[in-house]
Amino acid sequence: MHVQAIASQRRARFLVLGLAFVVLLACTSFATHVDKVGGDDGKGHCSICLGATAHIVQPISAVQVAPVLVAAAMAANFDPLTKQDRFASSLYIRPPPAR
C-alpha cells in the first residue's frame, strides 16, 4: 500500500514537471518566433500570430479614446429603514470571565 502511494506521487510529480516543461516550451516558442517577410496571410503574420490573435474581435467603428464625464445633479436618497449606524464592537466583544 505504501509503495503504491509513493509510485503514484512520483507519477504525478513527473506529470506536473512534464506539463510545466511543455507550457514553458510553448510560451518560449510563441515569444521568440520570427515572422516570414510575406507571412502566411500576405501581411507579414505567420500562423502562430494568426492563431494567437484569432479570438480578438476587430472593431467596426472607431473606438472612443477620451472618457465622457457626466456630473450627477443630485445624490440618491437612502432609505432610512436600511441605514445602519456605525459598528460598535463593544456590543459584540465578550468580557473576560469573572474569577
C-alpha positions, -999 to 999 in steps of 0.1 A, spaced: 0 0 0 28 24 9 47 15 -22 17 23 -44 13 57 -28 49 66 -34 46 54 -70 15 75 -76 32 105 -61 62 100 -83 40 96 -114 20 128 -105 53 147 -100 66 137 -134 33 146 -150 34 180 -135 70 186 -144 63 174 -180 33 197 -183 53 226 -170 81 219 -195 56 218 -224 40 251 -213 74 267 -209 85 254 -244 52 267 -260 55 301 -244 91 305 -253 84 295 -289 55 320 -291 76 348 -277 108 342 -297 95 332 -331 104 353 -362 78 361 -389 84 355 -426 86 385 -448 54 377 -467 38 358 -439 10 333 -443 -17 359 -448 3 383 -470 5 409 -443 36 396 -426 19 374 -400 27 338 -395 3 310 -385 14 313 -348 5 350 -348 -28 344 -366 -37 315 -342 -28 336 -311 -50 365 -322 -79 347 -337 -101 353 -307 -97 391 -309 -127 409 -325 -118 437 -348 -138 469 -341 -161 480 -369 -164 516 -358 -138 539 -343 -131 534 -306 -136 565 -285 -104 571 -266 -114 601 -244 -137 593 -215 -171 610 -213 -175 627 -179 -211 633 -166 -218 652 -135 -247 640 -113 -272 667 -104 -282 651 -71 -273 621 -49 -297 593 -44 -318 593 -12 -311 564 11 -340 546 27 -339 553 65 -351 518 73 -320 502 58 -295 528 71 -272 513 97 -252 530 124 -215 526 129 -204 492 141 -200 492 178 -176 464 186 -182 467 224 -216 452 218 -201 420 204 -169 416 224 -174 393 254 -159 405 287 -134 383 303 -147 356 327 -151 366 364 -129 348 388 
